[in-house]
Amino acid sequence: MEDGSKPNKIKIVRPETLEFIILYNQLKGKAFNGNAQLAETLGFNSPSSITEIIKSRQNIDPEKLRIFKEKYKEYISGEKNQNYSESKPVSKHSEGIPMYEISATASGVEVYNDINDSQPVGHMNFPGIEDCDFALPVWGHSMYPYLENGCWVALKIIHDKKILPGEVYYIEWGDYRMYKRLLAGDSPDEVIAHSDNTTEMVGNRLKYAPFIIKVADIKKLCLVKDIHKKHNH
């Protein structure tokens, strides 16, 4: 589903890199809210540097690890455990949900860039999305006509991974991130990722053919709660 240019993992993951990955997973959402904020704190030029380390594609510099542990020592020791999102003085309901301007990567399928590499570009606030967590745009045509290219979608994170067959979700699994309508699979541990666009063909095959995903492989599951379509002028 992806081309062969994807970077491989490094041959030797150093101990300090393993320590950083473990601490990163423990502190994300508590001590810091995303890779962009963390990259600025540690002095990286780009949030993608954090992503490369977390995916074991490069090792962390020992000095960066020292800065990380010094900056967040209260969280590491357990003296401070308040969620980062809870420390903000303005509530989600009054400010709205954050909007992340992530785009689709150049691949054979509509795979989105990592949301952790993005800073919010604004906030969405209108009745009906009070229980949503964030908003993402739609790029591409695989879910047309339900989701049009360029529209914004309000998403609610489904923490227990309970899927309502037939509903549209934003899903993350492996290195893939996309919108799909999830249908019941042949067994309870799998779902069928279905694209609403069944008109575009490549030869005699569907351009956006359905495929099976194991429920256990889904890392993030977000229900599409509302759609804000762009206006035609």
N, C-alpha and C positions, 0 to 999 in steps of 0.2 A: 504493500500500500504506500510505501515511501520509496524514494530513490536510494541509490547506493552511496550517496554522498554524506550520509549521517555520520557524525564523528563517533569513533569507537571509544570505549572506556579505556582509561590508562591501564598499563600493565600492572603497576604496583601502586596501591592506595596506601599512602603513608599513615602512621598512627594518628598524627595530628589532624589529618583529613577525616578519618573515621570519627574522631572525637568531635570535630566540628559538625559533622552530619548528624550525629546523635543529639547534640545540644541544640542544633538548628530546629530539628523536629520537635523537641521538647518546648522550645521557647517561642516558636512562631505563633503569632496571634496573641501572645502574652507580653513578651518584651518588645517585639517589633511586629509591624503589620504587613510586611512584604519585602521582596528583594530589593526594590528601589530604595526604600528607607535604610535597609541594612547595608547596601552597597555604599551609600553616602556616609554612613557611620564608620565603616571600615576603610574608606578611602579608595574604593574601586572606581574605575572610570565608567563602568557600565553594570547594571543589574544582572546582565547575562553572565558575568563572571561568577556570581553566586550560583546561578543555575548550573553552570559547568561543573562547579565543585560538588554540588548536591547530587548531580548525576554521575559523579565519579569520572568525569572527563578531564579533570585537572586537579592537582593537589593544592591545598591552601598553603600560603606562606606562613611559617611559624609566627612571625610578627603579627600577621593579621589575626591569627588565632588568639594571641596574647591580648590584643586590643579587644577582641570580641568577648573574651572571658572577663576582662577588667570592666568593660562597659556594662555587662549584664550580670555581674557577680551576685547582685542581690536576688535576681531571679534564679540563678543556678543554685545558690545556697538555700533557696526556699523562703527567704525573708520577705520577698515580694512576689505575689502570684496573681495580681490583678490583671485581667485581660486588657490588652492594649486598647481594644475598641471601647471597653467600659470606662477608660480613663479620659475619654474625650468629653469636654464640657457640654457640647451640643448633642442632643439626642438624635437618633436616626429619624425619629418621627417628625421632628421639627426641621431638620436639615434636608432630609430625603436620603435615598439610597445612593451610594457612590456609583458613578458611571465610568467604566474602563474602556478606552478606545483601543481595543486590540483588533488586529486584522488577521486575515487568513494567510497562511504561508503558501508559498508557491509549490504545490504538490498535486498529485493526482486526485486527492480528496480535499475537502474543505477542513483543514486542520488549523486551529487558531494558535496564535502566539501565547506564551505563558503569561497568565494574568499576574503572576508574581513579579514580572518584570515591568509592570505598568503602575503609574500613579493615576488616581482619579482625575478625570478631565472636567468633572462637574457632578451635580447631584440631580436625581429625578425625584419629583415629589408631586403626586396627585392621588386622589382617593382610589383605594383598592389595592395599593401596593405597600401598605403599612407593615405587613409581615414579611416582605421580601428583603433580601440581603444585599443584592447588587444588581447592576444592569450592564448588559453587553450588547454590542451591535451585531447585526447579521451581515455576513459577507458571503456572496455566492447565491446559488439558485437551487440547491438540493432540496430545500424544504418549501419551495414555491408551490402553491400560492399561499400557504398558511403563514410562512415567514418570508417576507420580501427582502431582497437585497437592500441594505441601508437602514432598515428599521431597527429600533432599540427594543430590547426585551428585558422585562423585570423578572428576576429569578429568585426562587426560594430554595435554599440548601436543604436537601432531604438527608438528615444525618443517619437515620436508621436504614437507609437504602431500600425502603419499601416502595416498589414500583407499581403504579396504577397502569395496567396495560392499555395502550391506546393513547396515552397522554404524550405530549412533546416535552423533551428534557434537553438540557445542556449537560453533556457527560464528558468526563475525563477518564481515560484508561490508557495505560502505557504512556506513550508520547503523543497520544491523540486527544484532541479536544474539539467537539462539534455538537451541533443540534441534531437530534434524531427523534422520531416517534418510536417509542419502545413498545413492542408487541410481545405477547407471551410466547416463549420458546417451547420446544418439545419436552423439556424437563424443567423443573422448578429452579434449577441453578443457572439458567441461561435465558437471555432475551434476544429478540430479533430487532436490530436497529434498522428502521424503515425510513426511507426518504419519500416525502409527499410528491416530489417531482417524478412522475412516471412517464413523462412524454419525451424527454430527451434521450436519444439513443446514440450509441457508438456501434456502427454496423448494425447487427441484429440483436444487440444486447443493451440493457438499460445502462445509461451513464452512471446513475446513482443506484446501484443494485443493493438490495438488503443484505445484511450479514449478521452473524451470531456473535454475541458478546457474553462471556461468563460474568454473572453478577458479582462474583468475588473479585474480578479484575477491575471493577469500576472504583476509581479512587475518589471521584466527586460526582454527585448526582444532584442536579438542580432542576426543579420543576418550573416550566414556563408559566408564569402567573398572569402577565399582561404584556401587550404588544403596543408600542407607540410607533405607528407608521409615519414615514416622512410624507410631507405634503407635496403635491405636484403643483407647480406654479407655471 
